Amino acid sequence: MEDLAFRGVESLVAHAAAQPRGSFILYRGQSVDRPLLPKVARNYPDHDSTEAEKRLLSELRQRGSMLIDSEIDDWDLLCIAQHHGAATRLLDWSANPLVALWMALADTPSSHQTHAYVYSFEVSKAWLLDKSKGGPFNTRRTRVLQPPLNNHRVAAQSGWFTAHRFNEVSDRTGRCFVPLELQREYREKISRFTIPIGRRNRLLLQLHKLGIDAQTMFPGLEGLCRHMSWRYECELDNDVEI
């Protein structure tokens, strides 16, 4: 994984503008430096979650029948579950690097946090998921998935996913979910920007002026309330004026 210099918002914009021909770039923001694993695998990457995820989708169809189209396939249902907080084998990405930067900085940092991180992933179109080849639990490789626009947040965040698989083969990695940055097919296409947390408030203000904040990332009352809380936080910081 290549480490890239971060000089400000312009570094991300320039990186996105230099998109290679025949591929496209996705971005992911993280407040901590941890492996690129989906939520279901972060604590126990060697645990096969397949049966638990199948039960999740089955129960979601049953209990959420008044809220969910009964005709959608398991891939689309998994996307809905992911966007509403369920632990799945999907990992969130965005086509917009500024969205990823906001996601990396949005949460109030802990007292010992010194940096946040934005990862970039140069995606070959050959890696796009072909849903006709099977459901979420019988794919043979980690693939890139563009979700349907069945959720306001997906559209607002220019959302994409990587759909991870549990490695069943007892090779040198063992039976586990393998972090994306360690997968042979993808590891040379992943880079990382490291952002000093001391620049957080100024960067969030820049992003706000560019239309990237809680109320645009999370359309609805939740986003509005988060945005108002951030404004209050800024009022307490004499160095930041909205």
C-alpha positions in Angstrom: 0.0 0.0 0.0 1.4 3.3 -1.1 1.3 6.3 1.3 0.4 9.6 -0.4 1.2 13.1 0.8 -1.8 15.1 2.1 -1.4 18.9 1.8 -5.1 19.7 2.0 -8.4 19.2 0.2 -6.7 20.0 -3.1 -4.5 16.8 -2.8 -7.7 14.7 -2.9 -9.2 16.7 -5.8 -6.0 16.4 -7.8 -5.8 12.7 -7.1 -9.4 12.1 -8.3 -8.8 14.3 -11.4 -5.8 12.1 -12.4 -8.1 9.0 -12.7 -6.4 6.5 -15.0 -8.0 5.6 -18.3 -10.0 2.3 -18.2 -10.5 2.4 -14.5 -12.0 4.6 -11.7 -11.1 5.5 -8.2 -13.1 4.9 -5.0 -12.3 6.4 -1.6 -12.9 5.4 2.0 -12.4 7.5 5.1 -11.5 6.0 8.5 -10.8 7.7 11.8 -8.4 4.9 12.8 -5.7 3.0 10.9 -7.2 -0.5 10.7 -7.4 -3.3 8.1 -9.8 -2.8 5.2 -12.3 -5.4 6.4 -16.1 -5.2 6.5 -17.9 -4.7 9.8 -18.9 -8.4 10.2 -15.2 -9.4 10.1 -13.4 -6.7 12.1 -13.4 -8.4 15.5 -13.3 -12.0 14.3 -11.9 -12.2 10.8 -11.4 -16.0 11.1 -15.1 -16.6 11.8 -17.2 -17.6 8.9 -20.3 -15.3 9.2 -22.1 -16.8 6.2 -24.9 -18.6 8.1 -25.4 -15.6 10.4 -25.8 -13.2 7.4 -28.2 -15.6 5.7 -30.3 -15.5 8.9 -30.1 -11.7 9.0 -31.5 -11.4 5.4 -34.2 -14.0 6.1 -35.3 -12.2 9.3 -35.1 -8.8 7.6 -37.4 -10.0 4.8 -39.9 -11.3 7.3 -39.9 -8.5 9.9 -39.4 -5.7 7.5 -41.9 -6.8 4.9 -43.9 -3.6 5.1 -40.8 -1.5 4.5 -38.9 -3.6 1.9 -39.9 -4.6 -1.7 -40.4 -8.3 -1.6 -39.0 -8.7 -5.1 -35.5 -7.4 -4.4 -32.6 -9.9 -4.6 -30.2 -10.7 -1.8 -27.6 -8.3 -3.0 -29.9 -5.3 -2.9 -31.2 -6.5 0.5 -27.7 -6.7 1.8 -27.0 -3.1 0.7 -30.1 -2.0 2.6 -29.0 -3.8 5.7 -25.5 -2.3 5.4 -26.8 1.3 5.1 -29.0 0.8 8.2 -26.2 -0.4 10.4 -26.2 -4.2 10.2 -22.9 -6.0 10.2 -22.4 -7.4 6.7 -19.6 -8.5 4.4 -19.9 -5.1 2.5 -17.4 -2.3 3.0 -18.4 1.3 2.3 -16.6 3.4 -0.3 -17.4 6.6 -2.1 -16.7 7.9 -5.6 -16.2 11.3 -4.0 -12.9 11.8 -2.2 -14.4 14.7 -0.2 -17.1 12.5 1.2 -14.4 10.1 2.3 -12.5 12.9 4.0 -15.6 14.0 5.8 -16.3 10.4 7.0 -12.7 10.2 8.3 -13.1 13.4 10.3 -16.8 13.5 11.3 -16.7 11.8 14.7 -15.2 13.7 17.6 -11.7 12.3 18.0 -10.5 10.6 21.2 -7.9 12.3 23.3 -5.1 10.0 22.0 -6.1 10.2 18.3 -3.4 11.9 16.2 -4.4 11.1 12.6 -7.3 10.1 10.3 -7.0 8.3 7.0 -8.4 8.3 3.5 -7.8 5.2 1.4 -8.0 5.2 -2.4 -8.7 2.1 -4.5 -8.1 2.2 -8.3 -10.7 -0.2 -9.6 -10.5 -2.0 -12.9 -13.9 -2.4 -14.6 -13.2 -6.1 -14.8 -13.6 -6.2 -11.0 -17.2 -5.1 -11.0 -19.7 -7.6 -9.5 -21.8 -9.6 -12.0 -24.9 -10.4 -9.9 -26.0 -13.0 -12.5 -23.1 -15.3 -11.3 -24.7 -15.8 -7.9 -25.7 -14.3 -4.6 -23.6 -12.7 -1.8 -22.5 -16.0 -0.3 -21.2 -18.0 -3.2 -18.8 -15.4 -4.9 -15.3 -16.7 -5.4 -13.6 -13.3 -5.2 -13.9 -10.0 -3.5 -15.7 -7.7 -6.0 -16.8 -4.1 -6.4 -20.5 -3.4 -6.2 -22.5 -0.2 -7.2 -25.7 -0.3 -5.1 -29.1 0.7 -6.5 -30.3 4.1 -5.6 -32.9 2.7 -3.1 -31.6 4.8 -0.2 -31.2 8.6 0.0 -27.8 8.1 1.7 -26.4 6.0 -1.1 -27.1 8.9 -3.6 -25.9 11.6 -1.2 -22.7 9.8 -0.4 -21.9 8.6 -4.0 -21.9 5.2 -2.4 -20.1 2.0 -3.6 -19.2 -1.2 -1.8 -16.5 -3.9 -1.9 -18.2 -7.2 -1.4 -15.9 -9.5 0.6 -15.8 -13.2 0.7 -14.7 -15.6 3.4 -11.6 -17.5 2.3 -12.3 -21.2 2.6 -9.0 -22.3 1.3 -6.4 -23.3 3.9 -3.5 -21.4 2.2 -1.0 -19.2 3.9 -3.7 -16.7 4.9 -5.8 -19.4 6.5 -9.6 -19.6 6.6 -10.6 -16.0 7.1 -11.8 -12.7 5.6 -8.6 -11.3 4.1 -8.1 -7.5 4.3 -8.4 -5.8 1.0 -5.0 -4.3 1.1 -3.5 -7.8 1.5 -5.3 -9.4 -1.4 -2.9 -10.1 -4.2 -5.3 -8.9 -6.9 -5.9 -5.5 -5.3 -3.0 -4.6 -3.0 -1.0 -2.6 -5.5 -4.1 -0.5 -6.3 -4.7 0.8 -2.8 -3.1 4.0 -1.4 -3.5 6.0 1.8 -3.6 9.6 2.7 -2.8 10.4 6.4 -4.5 13.5 7.8 -3.2 15.2 11.0 -6.1 15.4 13.4 -5.1 18.9 14.4 -6.4 20.1 11.1 -9.8 18.5 11.7 -11.9 21.6 12.4 -10.5 23.7 9.5 -11.0 20.8 7.1 -14.6 20.2 8.2 -15.2 23.9 7.7 -13.8 23.7 4.2 -15.9 20.7 3.4 -19.0 22.5 4.8 -18.4 25.4 2.4 -18.1 22.8 -0.4 -21.5 21.3 0.5 -20.1 18.2 2.4 -21.5 18.0 5.9 -23.8 15.9 8.1 -27.0 17.4 6.7 -26.0 16.6 3.1 -24.4 13.2 3.9 -27.4 12.0 6.0 -30.6 13.5 4.5 -33.3 13.8 7.1 -33.6 14.7 10.8 -30.6 12.6 11.9 -28.3 14.6 9.5 -29.8 17.9 10.5 -29.3 17.3 14.2 -25.7 16.1 13.7 -25.0 19.2 11.7 -26.5 21.5 14.3 -24.4 19.7 17.0 -21.3 20.4 14.9 -22.2 24.0 14.6 -22.5 24.2 18.3 -19.1 22.5 18.6 -17.6 25.2 16.3 -19.1 28.0 18.4 -17.0 26.7 21.4 -13.9 26.8 19.2 -12.7 30.3 19.0 -10.5 29.4 16.0 -13.4 28.3 13.8 -16.1 30.6 12.5 -18.9 29.4 10.3 
